[in-house]
Amino acid sequence: MSSLIGPDEELLVLRNGVYGERIEAIAQAHGIPYHVLDQPWTAPQDPAALAKALDAHPRVGVVAGVVHETTTGLLNPIKDLGEVCRSRGKTFLVDAISAIAGEELDLSWGVDAVVGTANKCIRGLPGMSFVLAREELMAKAAAYPPRTLYLHLPAYHAKQEADSTPFTPAIQAAYALEVALRELLAEGVGARVERMGHVAALLRRGCTELGLELYLDEAYLSRTITTYRLPKGWSYEALHDALRAAGFVIYAGQGDLRQQAFRVCNMGVMSDADYERFIDALKQALVVGPVGASA
């Protein structure tokens, strides 16, 4: 964000969750002029609305959005959005933190730069992030006045071209990332994406049979996170503690959703039997009921 937006460019933020809101906050922190294309947390970004917004704001040179909004587990249509950006000559920056190796993603989709991290679906250790960017964009960015010292991407790119780094890297995390990438390539990116979809379907089928209600329309769901409305009579804390006692940890809903929903993630290295045990633990919790309430 601070490195790839020119000093004379405006930004269009695609916002429909906490991480779109974070992009906006980063723009504010760096004094980057921006506009927002807002959608509800329950709806994906609309390519037609993006086209209309770009027509309304001709000074926008860069669009930034999120592939997978883990706020709710919602997947945005990056391919269609990228086609709109490319047709209008706009740079498209993409947050793919929780999507790389978990969702279909191709840089030929009109995407100019992608930020990722070693953990999540790649299954390395937290503490190492990376950017995949087009060479022409990096050459253009090298002429921009730096907005930050430590996170100035052209400095990293220049040092990388010289087989070095501008600052001391997290060596252990880098080696762990290398191992994780080898494992990913051995499995195959497509195979891992398919695996994510398989276990997500297993979980959703089991939760539906228990009577749990999806927070999102099923057509909008990612392959790795599912948000459910809390069962009647349950707080998030009570459900969390009941499942933790059985060896499982769930996520709270973010923001105001904490009192309405919980999230289940299937990014890790677990077998079908592990997910089936989770469904059994959830079933037992629902039969017993929240502590202090009648079953």
Buried (B, 14 or more C-beta within 10 A) or exposed (E): BBBBBBEEBBBBBBBBBBBBBBBBEBBEEBEBEBBBBBBEBBBBBBBEBBBEBBEEBEEBBBBBBBBBBBBBBBBBBBBBBBBBBBEBEBBBBBBBBBBBBBBBBEBEBBBBBBBBBBBBBBBBBEBBBBBBBBEEBBEBBBEBEEBEEEEBBBBBBBEEEEEEEBEEEBEEBBEBBEEBBEBBEEEEBEEBBEBBBBBBEBBBEBBEEBEBEBBBEEEBBBBBBBBBBBBEEBEBEBBBEBBEEEEBEBBBBBEEBBEBBBBBBBBEEEEEEBBEBBBEBBBEBBEEBBEEEEE
